[in-house]
Amino acid sequence: MPTIFHMDSDDTVRVVDPGREPSDLKDAFSTFEQFEQLSATWPLRRLIAIWDHLPGVQRVSRFENRTIGLQRIWRALNPSAREGQPAPRRRRRQNKTELVLDMVRSPNGATLKALMKATRWQAHTVRGFLSRKVSKKLGLRVDSFRRDGERVYAVRDRLHLAAGE
């Protein structure tokens, strides 16, 4: 039997006694969809008040949006809602050093404009990064040349240089 929740007028969520009929309660819900329907007309600050009344949660001043607020409240009320589901796997974000190295190691290298767009850096920052970080600190040889009127940067790894390339 699913747990039935009731919303009090002071924005506190309580679990309904199993013997009590939920039809007696105006603001009762037992599924996320029912909770979503019930709260459709509530202002976002009421969701914040409900969240702040939950035991063991860190108070918030706002939610990013209504859906996120409802999902967080539901997960806090129903820890079993996540059981049986694998934890979401987060991909590690590629840092800008890795991004630039991947781009300049590609067979055709990377244009200055492409590097600027990918990193959101200005031209002098890209050139400085290639000079300081890639050339000096990482010890990689950066080739710079013009192709079709555009500046192109390419890196050849040490392994290729040792082979006589």
C-alpha positions as CSV (number, residue, x, y, z in Angstrom):
1,M,0.0,0.0,0.0
2,P,1.5,3.3,-1.0
3,T,2.2,6.0,1.5
4,I,-0.4,8.8,1.5
5,F,0.7,12.3,2.3
6,H,-1.5,15.3,3.4
7,M,-0.6,18.9,3.0
8,D,-1.5,21.0,6.1
9,S,-2.5,24.7,5.8
10,D,0.8,25.6,7.4
11,D,2.7,24.0,4.4
12,T,3.7,21.0,6.4
13,V,3.5,17.6,4.8
14,R,2.3,14.8,7.1
15,V,1.8,11.0,6.5
16,V,-1.8,10.0,6.7
17,D,-2.6,7.2,9.2
18,P,-3.2,3.9,7.3
19,G,-6.7,3.5,8.8
20,R,-7.9,6.9,7.7
21,E,-9.6,7.3,4.3
22,P,-7.7,9.8,2.1
23,S,-11.0,10.9,0.6
24,D,-11.6,12.8,3.9
25,L,-8.6,15.0,3.1
26,K,-8.7,17.7,0.5
27,D,-4.9,18.0,-0.1
28,A,-3.9,14.3,-0.1
29,F,-1.6,12.6,-2.6
30,S,0.3,9.3,-2.9
31,T,2.0,9.7,-6.3
32,F,4.2,12.3,-7.9
33,E,1.5,12.9,-10.5
34,Q,-1.1,13.6,-7.9
35,F,1.3,15.9,-6.1
36,E,2.0,17.7,-9.3
37,Q,-1.7,18.2,-10.0
38,L,-2.4,19.4,-6.5
39,S,0.4,22.0,-6.6
40,A,-0.3,23.2,-10.1
41,T,-1.8,26.5,-8.9
42,W,0.5,27.1,-6.0
43,P,3.0,29.9,-6.2
44,L,6.7,28.9,-6.2
45,R,7.3,30.4,-2.8
46,R,4.8,27.9,-1.3
47,L,7.0,25.0,-2.6
48,I,9.9,26.7,-1.0
49,A,8.0,26.9,2.3
50,I,7.1,23.2,2.0
51,W,10.7,22.3,1.4
52,D,11.9,24.4,4.4
53,H,9.4,22.6,6.7
54,L,10.8,19.1,5.7
55,P,13.0,17.6,8.4
56,G,16.7,17.2,7.6
57,V,16.9,19.4,4.5
58,Q,19.0,22.4,4.0
59,R,16.8,25.5,3.6
60,V,16.7,27.2,0.2
61,S,15.8,30.7,-0.9
62,R,14.5,29.6,-4.3
63,F,14.2,26.7,-6.8
64,E,15.5,26.9,-10.3
65,N,12.0,26.1,-11.6
66,R,8.7,24.5,-10.5
67,T,9.6,21.0,-11.8
68,I,12.9,20.8,-10.0
69,G,11.2,22.0,-6.8
70,L,8.5,19.4,-7.1
71,Q,11.0,16.6,-7.8
72,R,13.2,17.6,-4.8
73,I,10.3,17.6,-2.5
74,W,9.0,14.3,-3.8
75,R,12.5,12.6,-3.4
76,A,12.7,14.0,0.2
77,L,9.3,12.7,1.1
78,N,9.9,9.4,-0.7
79,P,13.4,8.1,-0.3
80,S,12.2,4.8,-1.8
81,A,11.5,6.7,-5.0
82,R,15.2,6.4,-5.9
83,E,15.7,2.8,-4.6
84,G,16.1,0.3,-7.4
85,Q,17.2,3.0,-9.8
86,P,20.8,3.2,-10.7
87,A,22.5,6.4,-9.6
88,P,22.8,8.9,-12.4
89,R,26.3,8.7,-13.9
90,R,27.8,12.1,-14.3
91,R,30.2,12.6,-17.1
92,R,33.3,14.5,-16.1
93,R,33.5,17.8,-17.9
94,Q,36.4,18.2,-20.1
95,N,38.6,21.0,-19.0
96,K,39.9,23.6,-21.4
97,T,43.4,22.2,-21.5
98,E,42.1,18.9,-22.7
99,L,39.7,20.5,-25.1
100,V,42.5,22.6,-26.7
101,L,44.9,19.6,-26.9
102,D,42.3,17.4,-28.5
103,M,41.6,20.1,-31.1
104,V,45.2,20.9,-32.0
105,R,46.2,17.1,-32.0
106,S,43.6,16.4,-34.7
107,P,45.1,15.5,-38.1
108,N,44.3,18.9,-39.6
109,G,45.1,20.9,-36.4
110,A,42.7,23.7,-35.3
111,T,42.1,27.2,-36.6
112,L,42.4,30.1,-34.3
113,K,38.7,30.9,-34.8
114,A,37.7,27.4,-33.9
115,L,39.8,27.5,-30.7
116,M,38.4,30.9,-29.8
117,K,34.8,29.6,-30.3
118,A,35.4,26.4,-28.3
119,T,37.1,28.0,-25.4
120,R,35.3,31.4,-25.5
121,W,38.7,33.1,-25.3
122,Q,40.0,36.0,-27.2
123,A,42.7,35.5,-29.8
124,H,45.6,36.7,-27.6
125,T,44.5,34.4,-24.8
126,V,44.5,31.3,-27.1
127,R,48.0,32.3,-28.4
128,G,49.3,32.8,-24.9
129,F,47.8,29.5,-23.7
130,L,49.5,27.7,-26.6
131,S,52.8,29.4,-25.9
132,R,52.9,29.1,-22.2
133,K,51.0,26.0,-21.3
134,V,51.3,23.8,-24.3
135,S,54.8,24.7,-25.5
136,K,56.6,25.5,-22.3
137,K,54.9,23.6,-19.5
138,L,53.8,20.5,-21.4
139,G,56.8,20.5,-23.7
140,L,54.9,20.0,-26.9
141,R,55.9,21.5,-30.2
142,V,53.2,23.7,-31.6
143,D,53.3,24.3,-35.3
144,S,51.6,27.4,-36.6
145,F,50.8,28.0,-40.2
146,R,48.3,29.6,-42.5
147,R,45.7,27.6,-44.5
148,D,43.3,29.3,-46.8
149,G,44.1,32.7,-45.1
150,E,43.4,31.4,-41.6
151,R,45.9,30.8,-38.8
152,V,46.1,27.1,-37.9
153,Y,47.8,25.4,-34.9
154,A,48.8,21.8,-34.7
155,V,50.7,19.7,-32.2
156,R,52.9,16.7,-33.0
157,D,53.5,14.5,-30.0
158,R,57.0,13.7,-28.9
159,L,56.6,10.1,-30.1
160,H,56.2,11.2,-33.7
161,L,59.1,13.6,-33.3
162,A,61.4,10.9,-32.1
163,A,60.6,8.8,-35.1
164,G,62.1,11.5,-37.3
165,E,59.0,13.4,-38.5
